[in-house]
C-alpha cells in the first residue's frame, strides 16, 4: 500500500466510526420567560435589549445562567398571562401593591418610577394632595396603579378618570384639550416627547408637575409557585450585586445620544 494513501484511508475510517456515534445533544438554555407591555423607554420590542427594565432583568438573569425572553401584550393581558400561563415565569415591570403581592412573588426593586401629572403650560395646574384633583378630568392608562392615595380616591369615585390603552394616547388627549392632566411616569414623558413624531413638535407645550403622585419601585412579579419563588430568590441575589442606578444613567445617556444623532 502506498504511504501516500494512508492519511486518506485513516481519515475515511475515522469518519465511518464517528458516524456511528450519536451527537451529544445541546443542553437547552434556561429561559426566564416574562410577559410585559410596551412601556417606553422601560421596556419595548423595538428597543435595544428590550429597554431599560429589560437590560436590568437580562443582566440579573445572566448571573444565574438564564437568558431573558420577553413577550408583549396589553398590560392587563400581560398580568394575566405572566401570572398564570405555565409557559411563563412572571411579568414585569410591575409596581408593588398589596393586592398583587397576594398573587405573586415580588422581586427586589429593579428600578424606580417617578409618577406625576403632565399638564399644558398654557393652563397651569396647582395641587398639593390628590384630593385637590377632584372634578378635573384626568387621563390614566387602563390597568395601571397610580399611587396608593390616588388609587384609593379613584376606587371611592372621587376622581374623574379618562382611561386609555397607553401614555401616548393620553398625551394626545391632553394636547387636544380632552383632559386637564394625565398621570405619567417622568422618564416615559421625557422619552415620548423626544421620540414620538406626533408629540415631539409639541414638547414645549407640556410640563411635568413638580409634585409627585408616587415614587414607586419596579419589580418582576414571579408566579406564585415553588418554581416562581426559586427564580425570585435567584433574581434577588443577582440584583444585590448590581449597581442599578449606574445602569439607568448609562442607558438614558446613550438614549439621548442616539436620538440626537438619529442612530438606533
C-alpha positions as CSV (number, residue, x, y, z in Angstrom):
1,X,0.0,0.0,0.0
2,X,1.3,3.4,-0.9
3,X,2.2,5.5,2.1
4,X,0.6,8.5,0.3
5,X,-2.8,6.8,0.6
6,X,-2.5,6.2,4.3
7,X,-3.7,9.5,5.6
8,X,-6.8,9.4,3.4
9,X,-7.5,5.9,4.5
10,X,-7.2,6.8,8.2
11,X,-9.5,9.8,7.7
12,X,-12.1,7.7,5.9
13,X,-12.0,5.1,8.7
14,X,-12.4,7.8,11.4
15,X,-15.4,9.4,9.6
16,X,-17.1,6.0,9.4
17,X,-16.5,5.3,13.1
18,X,-17.7,8.8,14.1
19,X,-20.8,8.4,12.1
20,X,-22.0,5.6,14.3
21,X,-21.6,7.7,17.5
22,X,-24.8,9.8,18.3
23,X,-24.2,13.5,18.5
24,X,-24.2,15.0,22.0
25,X,-27.4,16.9,22.5
26,X,-27.0,20.6,23.2
27,X,-28.4,21.5,26.6
28,X,-31.3,23.9,26.1
29,X,-30.6,27.3,27.8
30,X,-32.6,28.1,30.9
31,X,-35.0,30.8,29.9
32,X,-36.6,33.5,32.1
33,X,-39.8,34.0,30.2
34,X,-41.6,37.2,31.2
35,X,-44.7,38.9,29.9
36,X,-44.7,42.7,29.5
37,X,-46.2,45.6,27.8
38,X,-44.7,48.3,25.5
39,X,-43.8,50.9,28.1
40,X,-41.0,53.0,26.5
41,X,-38.3,53.5,27.5
42,X,-38.5,50.9,30.3
43,X,-39.5,48.0,28.0
44,X,-40.4,47.6,24.4
45,X,-39.8,45.2,21.4
46,X,-38.2,47.9,19.3
47,X,-35.7,49.0,21.9
48,X,-32.2,47.6,22.4
49,X,-32.2,44.8,24.9
50,X,-35.9,45.2,25.4
51,X,-35.5,48.6,27.0
52,X,-34.1,49.8,30.4
53,X,-36.0,47.3,32.5
54,X,-35.2,44.6,30.0
55,X,-31.5,45.4,30.2
56,X,-31.5,45.1,34.0
57,X,-33.6,41.9,34.0
58,X,-31.3,40.3,31.4
59,X,-28.2,41.3,33.3
60,X,-29.6,39.8,36.5
61,X,-30.7,36.6,34.7
62,X,-27.2,36.0,33.2
63,X,-25.8,35.9,36.7
64,X,-27.7,32.6,37.4
65,X,-27.2,31.3,33.9
66,X,-30.6,32.2,32.4
67,X,-31.4,34.2,29.3
68,X,-34.3,36.6,29.2
69,X,-37.2,36.2,26.8
70,X,-40.0,38.9,26.7
71,X,-43.4,38.6,25.0
72,X,-45.5,41.7,24.7
73,X,-49.2,42.2,25.4
74,X,-51.6,44.9,26.6
75,X,-50.9,45.4,30.3
76,X,-54.0,43.6,31.6
77,X,-53.3,40.6,29.4
78,X,-49.6,40.7,30.3
79,X,-50.5,40.4,34.0
80,X,-52.9,37.5,33.3
81,X,-50.6,35.7,31.0
82,X,-47.4,36.2,33.0
83,X,-49.2,35.5,36.3
84,X,-50.9,32.2,35.2
85,X,-49.6,30.7,32.0
86,X,-47.3,27.8,32.8
87,X,-45.1,28.7,29.8
88,X,-44.2,32.0,31.6
89,X,-42.3,32.8,34.8
90,X,-44.0,36.1,35.6
91,X,-44.5,39.6,34.3
92,X,-42.7,42.9,34.6
93,X,-42.0,45.8,35.3
94,X,-44.7,46.0,37.9
95,X,-45.4,48.4,40.7
96,X,-45.7,46.8,44.2
97,X,-49.2,46.7,45.5
98,X,-50.6,44.6,48.4
99,X,-53.2,43.1,46.0
100,X,-50.6,41.9,43.5
101,X,-48.4,40.6,46.3
102,X,-51.1,38.1,47.3
103,X,-50.9,36.7,43.8
104,X,-47.1,36.6,43.0
105,X,-43.6,36.6,44.4
106,X,-42.3,40.1,44.0
107,X,-38.6,40.6,43.3
108,X,-36.5,43.1,45.0
109,X,-36.6,46.6,43.4
110,X,-35.1,46.7,39.9
111,X,-35.5,50.5,39.4
112,X,-37.9,53.3,40.3
113,X,-40.7,55.2,38.6
114,X,-41.4,58.8,39.4
115,X,-45.1,59.1,38.8
116,X,-46.8,62.5,38.4
117,X,-49.0,64.7,36.3
118,X,-48.3,66.3,33.0
119,X,-50.3,69.4,32.0
120,X,-50.3,72.2,29.5
121,X,-48.0,75.1,30.1
122,X,-50.8,77.4,28.9
123,X,-53.1,76.0,31.7
124,X,-51.1,76.0,34.9
125,X,-52.1,73.2,37.4
126,X,-51.8,73.8,41.1
127,X,-52.3,70.9,43.6
128,X,-50.8,69.6,46.8
129,X,-52.7,66.4,47.5
130,X,-54.5,64.0,45.2
131,X,-57.8,65.1,46.8
132,X,-57.2,68.5,45.2
133,X,-57.7,66.9,41.8
134,X,-61.4,66.2,42.3
135,X,-63.6,67.5,39.5
136,X,-60.8,67.5,36.9
137,X,-60.8,65.0,34.1
138,X,-57.5,63.1,34.5
139,X,-56.1,60.8,31.8
140,X,-54.9,57.4,33.1
141,X,-53.7,54.1,31.5
142,X,-56.2,51.3,32.0
143,X,-54.9,48.7,34.5
144,X,-52.0,50.9,35.9
145,X,-51.6,51.5,39.6
146,X,-51.1,55.3,40.2
147,X,-50.0,55.5,43.8
148,X,-52.0,54.4,46.9
149,X,-53.7,57.7,47.7
150,X,-54.7,58.3,44.0
151,X,-55.9,54.8,43.7
152,X,-58.0,55.0,46.9
153,X,-59.7,58.1,45.7
154,X,-60.4,56.5,42.3
155,X,-62.0,53.4,44.0
156,X,-64.2,55.8,46.0
157,X,-65.4,57.5,42.8
158,X,-63.9,60.8,43.9
159,X,-61.8,61.3,40.8
160,X,-63.0,61.9,37.2
161,X,-60.8,59.5,35.2
162,X,-60.5,59.0,31.5
163,X,-58.8,55.7,30.8
164,X,-57.0,54.7,27.6
165,X,-54.6,51.9,26.4
166,X,-51.4,53.9,26.6
167,X,-49.5,57.1,27.6
168,X,-49.0,58.5,24.1
169,X,-52.8,58.4,23.6
170,X,-53.3,60.3,26.9
171,X,-50.8,63.0,25.8
172,X,-52.7,63.5,22.6
173,X,-55.9,63.9,24.6
174,X,-54.1,66.5,26.7
175,X,-53.0,68.4,23.7
176,X,-56.5,68.3,22.2
177,X,-58.0,69.6,25.5
178,X,-59.9,66.4,26.2
179,X,-58.3,66.0,29.7
180,X,-57.0,68.5,32.2
181,X,-53.9,66.5,33.0
182,X,-52.5,63.0,32.6
183,X,-50.8,60.6,35.1
184,X,-47.5,59.6,33.6
185,X,-44.0,58.5,34.6
186,X,-41.4,61.2,34.4
187,X,-39.0,59.2,32.2
188,X,-41.8,58.0,29.9
189,X,-42.9,61.6,29.3
190,X,-39.3,62.6,28.5
191,X,-38.9,59.7,26.1
192,X,-42.2,60.2,24.3
193,X,-41.7,64.0,23.9
194,X,-38.3,63.1,22.4
195,X,-39.1,60.1,20.2
196,X,-42.8,60.2,19.2
197,X,-43.0,62.1,15.9
198,X,-46.5,63.4,16.7
199,X,-45.6,64.6,20.2
200,X,-42.0,65.9,19.7
201,X,-43.1,69.1,17.9
202,X,-45.4,69.9,20.9
203,X,-42.9,69.1,23.7
204,X,-42.6,72.8,24.8
205,X,-46.4,72.9,25.5
206,X,-46.3,70.1,28.1
207,X,-45.0,70.3,31.6
208,X,-44.3,67.7,34.3
209,X,-45.6,68.9,37.7
210,X,-43.1,69.3,40.5
211,X,-45.3,67.3,42.9
212,X,-45.3,63.6,42.6
213,X,-48.2,61.2,43.0
214,X,-45.7,58.5,43.9
215,X,-42.1,57.4,43.7
216,X,-42.6,53.7,43.1
217,X,-40.3,50.8,42.9
218,X,-40.4,48.5,39.9
219,X,-40.3,44.7,40.2
220,X,-40.7,41.4,38.5
221,X,-43.9,39.6,39.6
222,X,-42.9,35.9,39.6
223,X,-45.7,33.3,39.6
224,X,-46.8,32.2,43.0
225,X,-45.4,28.7,42.6
226,X,-42.4,26.8,44.1
227,X,-40.6,27.4,40.8
228,X,-41.5,31.0,40.8
229,X,-40.2,31.5,44.3
230,X,-36.9,29.9,43.4
231,X,-36.5,32.2,40.4
232,X,-37.4,35.2,42.6
233,X,-34.7,34.2,45.1
234,X,-32.1,33.8,42.4
235,X,-33.1,37.0,40.8
236,X,-32.9,39.0,44.1
237,X,-29.5,37.6,44.8
238,X,-28.3,38.8,41.4
239,X,-29.8,42.2,41.8
240,X,-27.8,42.5,45.1
241,X,-24.6,42.5,43.1
242,X,-25.7,45.2,40.6
243,X,-25.4,49.0,40.5
244,X,-28.9,49.7,39.1
245,X,-28.6,53.5,39.3
246,X,-25.4,53.3,37.2
247,X,-27.1,51.2,34.6
248,X,-30.0,53.6,34.5
249,X,-27.8,56.6,34.0
250,X,-25.8,54.9,31.3
251,X,-28.9,53.8,29.5
252,X,-30.5,57.2,29.4
253,X,-27.3,58.9,28.4
254,X,-27.0,56.5,25.5
255,X,-30.7,57.0,24.6
256,X,-30.3,60.8,24.5
257,X,-27.2,60.5,22.4
258,X,-28.9,58.1,19.9
259,X,-31.9,60.5,19.5
260,X,-29.6,63.5,18.9
261,X,-27.6,61.8,16.3
262,X,-30.5,59.9,14.7
263,X,-29.0,56.4,15.3
264,X,-30.8,53.4,16.6
